[in-house]
Amino acid sequence: LELYDTHQMVKGFPLPQTERESDKFFEILEDIHDRARGKKKKQTIILDKNDGINVKEGAM
C-alpha cells in the first residue's frame, strides 16, 4: 500500500554517530515510549538464603 515513505519520515531525524551513543539513545527512547504507554519495568526477585532478597530490574 505504501501509505508513507519511511525514508522521507526519518531522513531529517538526527541519530547518534557511535554505537555507544546509539545504544543509549534508543534505551532512553524506549523508556520514554514505555512511560507514555504506562508500562513499567519488570523486576526479578532473587531469594538467597545467605544474603536475603535481591531485586534486579530487567528488560520488559
Secondary structure, 3 states (H helix, E strand, C coil): CCCCCHHHHHCCCCCCCCHHHHHHHHHHHHHHHHHHHCCCCCEEEEEECCCEEEEEECCC
